[in-house]
Amino acid sequence: MARIVGGVAASHTPTIGFAYDQNKQDDPSWAPIFKAFEPVQQWFREKKPDAIVYIFNDHVTSFFFDHYSAFTLGIGEEYPVADEGGSPRALPPIKGDPKLAAHIAASLVTDEFDLSYFQDKPLDHGFFSPMSVLLDRDGEQWATRLVPLQVGVLQFPIPTAMRCYKLGKALRRAIESYPADISVAVVSTGGLSHQVHGEGAGFNNPAWDAQFLDAITDDPAALAEMTHAEYARLGGFEGAEVIMWLIMRGALSERVERVHSSYYLPSMTGIATLVLENEAAGPIPDGVHERHRERIAEQLRGIETMPGTYPFDIAASVKAYRINKYLHAMIDPAHRERFLADEEASLAGADLTDEERDLIRRRDWPGMIHYGVIFFMLEKLAAVTGISNLHVYAAMRGETLEDFLKTRNTQVIYSVAGKR
């Protein structure tokens, strides 16, 4: 089974990334940042986790208010550095762990935490600012893989502190029931005290920061009872994002050992680091995790008895992401005009494999479904190329249009082609 080697919490202020990029390690004003992070970096070197579940909030960089979710899980294969307005930082992308992400997603949904999912999105300073001083990398390769969990804490209403704490407990169950023999670290970021907007900009409260570090270690249940307003009054409005630390804390045992902590307030944000490890506890019987995996599988159990039925799951979404993205772009007039004007040139210029290009070229409707294309992308391609939905249905059943229509109550032809 997978095992949690510990929890780490750290501030994610862009100050950290700035100091790193500007080589401020020996500058008296900035050196304490690096000194505080060195023990955490060493902890990662010693523990060598196979994966990190990383809880953070995006700063309206990759996630905008046209679709803003409470909990958004990264399921992709890779996460590059986001451009936050001044070009991306000179850091390599980090590899994802889609299989672990898929299991975590299924487990959390089973425990009634409804999620959104993302791929193909870069990560901003909420991830890469602290990671640049936490994780080793060999050239372009980071020392571990990533499952990011983005928490929507910017547009109210947002998840409560208690909801975050409960999510952490469910996350522990998800990780520990993963059947692969891997080690996982849980990392949360945000805070500590700060406010960056309005006349209250510049607010800090070091006394609260110290109290919070003690409470998150020894009495997280009390922190979970607090309201957003109470967090904001004590730690500044943006400092209330420390509720994300409760997700990490909930993923650990009731009693933990604090193996490292630090605090430094150079400017706008109280920069803290914290490393917690579970205290020894009795082994969990194998049957507990097995029963949980059975619960996860319950909702689709028996679907295999339905011939010709292929649930679109996270594994299919990751595998077929490129071709689904290309076909989804048919909603863009310029993309579909290029496709209709010169299909081969459009396919050649796309980020597709030869197999994916061939599936589109041959209009292999059942083959695309088997590959992992969701039906509603087929519907768009058919509309662009003047083919009805009924033609696609018939092809998937291996029938002529005429024979398929005979199985319908009315013999009508339609598509989603709009004005065409």
C-alpha positions in Angstrom: 0.0 0.0 0.0 1.0 3.6 -0.4 2.1 5.3 2.8 2.3 9.0 3.9 5.8 9.9 5.0 4.8 13.2 6.5 3.3 16.6 6.0 4.9 19.8 5.0 3.5 23.3 5.1 5.0 26.5 3.7 4.2 30.0 2.6 4.0 30.5 -1.1 4.6 34.2 -1.3 6.3 35.3 -4.6 9.0 36.8 -2.4 10.6 33.3 -2.2 10.8 32.8 -5.9 12.1 36.3 -6.4 14.9 35.8 -3.9 15.8 32.5 -5.5 15.8 33.9 -9.1 17.8 37.0 -8.0 20.5 34.9 -6.2 19.8 36.5 -2.9 21.1 33.6 -0.8 23.8 35.7 0.8 21.9 38.9 1.1 21.2 39.6 4.8 17.6 40.6 4.1 16.8 37.4 2.2 19.2 34.8 3.6 16.8 33.8 6.4 14.4 32.5 3.8 16.9 30.0 2.4 18.1 29.1 5.9 14.5 28.2 6.9 13.9 26.1 3.9 17.2 24.1 4.0 15.9 21.6 6.7 12.8 21.0 4.7 14.8 20.4 1.5 17.0 18.0 3.5 13.9 16.2 4.8 12.7 15.7 1.2 16.2 14.3 0.3 16.0 11.8 3.1 12.4 10.7 2.6 12.6 10.6 -1.2 8.8 10.6 -1.7 7.6 9.0 -4.9 4.9 11.6 -5.2 3.7 14.8 -3.6 0.1 15.7 -3.1 0.3 19.5 -3.2 -2.5 21.7 -1.9 -2.4 25.3 -3.0 -4.4 28.1 -4.5 -3.9 29.6 -7.9 -3.8 33.4 -8.0 -6.2 34.0 -10.9 -3.5 32.9 -13.4 -4.6 29.5 -14.8 -8.0 29.6 -13.1 -10.3 32.5 -13.9 -13.8 33.3 -12.7 -15.5 32.0 -15.8 -15.2 28.6 -14.1 -14.1 28.7 -10.5 -14.3 25.5 -8.3 -13.8 24.8 -4.7 -11.5 21.7 -5.1 -9.8 21.1 -8.5 -7.5 18.1 -8.8 -4.7 17.9 -11.3 -4.8 14.7 -13.3 -2.3 15.5 -16.1 1.0 14.2 -17.1 3.0 17.4 -16.7 2.7 20.9 -15.2 4.8 23.8 -16.6 5.5 27.2 -15.0 2.8 29.8 -15.5 3.4 33.2 -17.0 2.1 35.7 -14.4 2.7 38.7 -16.5 6.5 39.0 -16.7 7.2 35.7 -18.6 7.5 32.3 -16.9 10.3 31.6 -14.4 13.3 29.6 -15.7 12.2 26.4 -14.1 11.4 23.0 -15.8 8.0 21.5 -15.7 7.2 18.9 -13.2 5.8 15.4 -14.0 2.4 14.5 -12.8 1.2 11.1 -11.6 -2.1 10.5 -13.4 -2.6 7.0 -11.9 -2.3 8.2 -8.3 -4.5 11.2 -9.2 -7.2 9.0 -10.7 -7.3 6.8 -7.5 -7.4 9.9 -5.3 -10.2 11.3 -7.4 -12.3 8.1 -7.2 -11.7 7.8 -3.5 -12.6 11.4 -2.7 -15.8 11.3 -4.8 -16.7 8.0 -3.0 -16.3 10.0 0.3 -18.7 12.6 -1.2 -16.1 15.3 -2.1 -17.2 16.5 -5.5 -14.2 17.6 -7.6 -13.3 19.4 -10.7 -10.3 18.1 -12.7 -7.6 19.9 -14.8 -4.9 19.1 -17.3 -2.7 21.2 -19.5 -2.6 24.1 -17.1 0.6 25.8 -15.9 1.1 26.4 -12.2 1.8 29.8 -10.8 3.8 30.9 -7.7 1.3 29.0 -5.5 3.4 26.0 -6.5 6.7 27.0 -8.0 7.7 29.7 -5.5 8.2 27.4 -2.6 9.1 24.4 -4.7 12.1 26.1 -6.2 13.7 26.0 -2.7 12.1 22.7 -1.5 12.7 20.1 -4.1 16.0 19.1 -5.7 16.1 18.6 -9.4 18.6 17.1 -11.8 18.8 19.4 -14.7 15.2 19.4 -16.1 14.0 16.6 -13.9 12.4 17.2 -10.5 13.0 14.7 -7.7 9.4 13.5 -7.5 6.0 13.5 -9.2 3.1 15.8 -8.5 -0.6 15.5 -7.8 -1.8 19.1 -7.4 -5.0 20.1 -5.6 -6.1 23.6 -6.2 -8.4 25.1 -3.6 -10.7 28.0 -4.6 -10.2 30.5 -1.7 -10.5 33.8 -3.6 -14.1 34.1 -4.6 -16.6 33.7 -1.7 -18.3 31.5 -0.7 -15.3 29.2 -0.2 -14.8 25.9 1.6 -14.9 26.2 5.4 -12.0 25.4 7.6 -13.9 22.3 8.8 -14.5 21.2 5.2 -10.8 21.4 4.5 -10.0 19.4 7.6 -12.4 16.7 6.6 -11.0 16.7 3.1 -7.6 16.0 4.6 -9.0 12.9 6.5 -10.5 11.7 3.2 -7.2 12.3 1.4 -5.4 10.1 3.9 -7.8 7.3 3.2 -7.4 7.8 -0.5 -3.6 7.7 -0.4 -3.3 4.8 2.0 -5.8 2.7 0.0 -3.7 3.2 -3.2 -2.5 -0.4 -4.0 1.0 0.6 -5.3 4.0 0.4 -2.9 4.9 4.1 -3.0 5.7 6.9 -0.5 3.7 10.1 -0.6 4.3 13.5 1.1 1.4 15.9 1.6 2.2 19.5 1.2 0.0 22.6 1.9 0.9 26.2 1.2 -0.5 29.6 1.8 0.0 32.4 4.4 0.9 33.1 7.0 -0.5 36.5 8.1 -0.8 39.0 5.3 -3.2 41.3 3.5 -2.5 42.7 0.0 -5.6 44.6 -0.9 -7.4 47.7 0.4 -6.5 50.1 3.1 -5.6 47.0 5.2 -2.7 46.2 2.9 0.4 45.4 4.9 -1.3 43.9 7.9 0.7 41.2 9.8 0.3 39.5 13.1 3.4 37.5 14.2 1.8 36.5 17.5 -1.1 34.8 15.7 1.3 33.2 13.3 3.2 31.6 16.2 -0.1 30.5 17.8 -1.3 29.0 14.5 1.9 27.0 14.1 1.4 25.5 17.5 -2.3 24.8 16.9 -2.0 23.2 13.5 0.5 20.8 15.2 -1.3 20.0 18.4 -5.0 21.2 18.1 -6.1 21.3 14.5 -9.7 20.5 15.5 -9.9 23.9 17.2 -8.7 25.6 14.0 -11.3 23.7 12.0 -14.0 25.4 14.1 -13.0 28.9 13.2 -14.8 31.1 10.6 -13.3 32.9 7.7 -13.9 36.2 9.4 -12.0 35.0 12.5 -9.1 33.9 10.4 -9.1 37.2 8.5 -9.2 39.3 11.7 -6.3 37.4 13.2 -4.1 36.9 10.1 -5.3 39.4 7.5 -7.8 38.7 4.7 -5.5 36.9 2.3 -3.8 35.2 5.3 -7.1 33.3 5.8 -5.9 31.0 3.0 -4.1 29.0 5.8 -7.3 26.9 6.0 -5.5 24.9 3.2 -3.0 23.8 5.9 -5.8 21.9 7.5 -6.0 19.6 4.5 -2.4 18.5 5.0 -3.0 18.2 8.8 -6.1 16.2 8.3 -4.1 13.7 6.2 -1.9 12.9 9.1 -2.5 11.0 12.4 -4.1 12.7 15.4 -0.8 12.9 17.1 2.3 14.1 15.2 5.8 15.1 15.8 7.0 18.5 14.7 10.5 17.9 13.3 11.0 21.4 11.9 9.4 24.8 11.9 10.6 28.3 11.1 9.2 31.8 10.8 10.4 35.0 9.1 8.7 38.3 8.3 10.7 40.2 5.7 8.0 42.3 4.1 4.4 41.6 3.3 3.9 38.0 4.4 4.9 35.9 7.4 7.0 33.2 5.7 6.8 29.9 7.6 7.9 26.3 7.1 6.6 23.3 9.0 7.4 19.6 8.8 5.2 17.1 10.7 5.5 13.3 10.9 3.0 10.8 12.2 3.7 9.3 15.6 3.9 5.6 15.7 0.5 3.8 15.6 -0.7 0.3 15.2 -0.9 -1.1 11.7 -4.2 -0.8 9.8 -5.6 -4.2 8.8 -5.4 -4.9 5.1 -9.1 -5.4 5.0 -9.8 -1.8 5.8 -8.2 -0.5 2.6 -9.6 -3.4 0.6 -13.2 -2.5 1.7 -12.6 1.1 0.7 -11.4 0.1 -2.7 -14.6 -2.0 -3.0 -16.6 1.0 -2.2 -14.8 3.0 -4.9 -15.5 0.4 -7.5 -19.2 0.0 -6.5 -20.7 2.7 -8.7 -19.5 1.1 -12.0 -19.6 -2.5 -10.9 -21.3 -4.5 -13.6 -20.9 -2.0 -16.3 -18.7 -4.5 -18.1 -21.8 -6.6 -18.8 -23.1 -3.9 -21.1 -21.7 -4.7 -24.5 -20.2 -1.7 -26.5 -20.1 0.6 -23.4 -17.0 2.5 -22.5 -17.1 4.9 -19.5 -15.1 8.0 -20.1 -12.8 8.1 -17.0 -9.7 9.9 -16.0 -7.4 7.3 -17.6 -9.2 7.8 -20.9 -9.2 11.6 -20.5 -5.4 11.7 -19.9 -4.6 9.2 -22.7 -6.8 11.0 -25.3 -6.4 14.5 -24.1 -4.6 15.7 -27.3 -7.2 14.4 -29.8 -10.1 15.5 -27.6 -8.6 19.0 -27.4 -8.1 19.1 -31.2 -11.7 18.0 -31.9 -13.1 20.3 -29.2 -11.4 23.2 -31.1 -13.9 22.7 -33.9 -16.1 25.1 -31.9 -13.6 27.8 -33.0 -14.5 29.2 -36.5 -10.9 29.8 -37.4 -9.8 26.2 -36.4 -12.6 24.6 -38.4 -12.0 26.8 -41.4 -8.4 25.7 -41.5 -9.5 22.1 -41.1 -12.0 22.3 -44.0 -9.6 24.2 -46.2 -6.7 21.8 -45.8 -7.3 18.9 -43.5 -3.8 17.4 -43.9 -2.1 20.7 -43.1 -4.3 21.1 -40.0 -3.6 17.6 -38.8 0.2 17.9 -39.6 0.4 21.1 -37.5 -1.5 19.7 -34.5 0.0 18.1 -31.4 -1.3 14.6 -32.3 0.2 11.2 -32.6 0.2 9.4 -36.0 -2.5 7.1 -34.6 -4.7 10.0 -33.6 -4.3 11.7 -37.0 -5.2 8.5 -38.7 -8.3 8.0 -36.6 -9.5 11.5 -37.6 -8.5 11.1 -41.2 -10.4 7.9 -41.7 -13.4 9.1 -39.6 -13.1 5.9 -37.6 -15.9 6.7 -35.2 -15.8 3.4 -33.2 -12.0 3.5 -33.3 -12.0 6.9 -31.7 -14.4 5.8 -29.0 -12.2 2.8 -28.2 -9.1 5.1 -28.1 -10.7 7.4 -25.5 -12.4 10.1 -27.5 -15.6 11.1 -25.8 -18.7 11.0 -28.1 -19.4 14.7 -27.9 -16.1 15.4 -29.8 -17.2 13.0 -32.5 -20.5 15.0 -32.7 -18.5 18.2 -33.3 -16.3 16.6 -36.0 -19.4 15.2 -37.7 -21.1 18.6 -37.7 -18.1 20.3 -39.3 -17.8 17.7 -42.0 -21.5 17.6 -42.8 -22.2 14.2 -41.3 -25.4 13.6 -39.2 -25.4 12.1 -35.7 -27.3 9.2 -37.1 -24.5 8.3 -39.5 -22.1 8.2 -36.5 -24.5 6.0 -34.5 -24.9 3.6 -37.4 -21.1 3.4 -37.9 -20.5 2.6 -34.3 -22.9 -0.3 -34.5 -21.4 -1.5 -37.8 -24.7 -0.8 -39.6 -25.7 1.1 -42.7 -27.7 4.3 -42.0 -30.7 2.7 -43.6 -30.6 -0.3 -41.3 -30.0 1.8 -38.2 -32.9 4.1 -39.0 -35.2 1.0 -39.1 -34.5 0.6 -35.4 -35.8 4.1 -34.6 -39.4 5.1 -34.0 -39.0 8.0 -36.5 -36.6 8.1 -39.5 -35.1 11.6 -39.0 -31.7 13.0 -39.6 -30.1 15.7 -37.4 -26.8 17.0 -36.0 -25.5 19.9 -33.8 -24.4 21.8 -36.9 -26.4 24.9 -36.1 -26.9 26.9 -39.3 -25.3 24.4 -41.6 
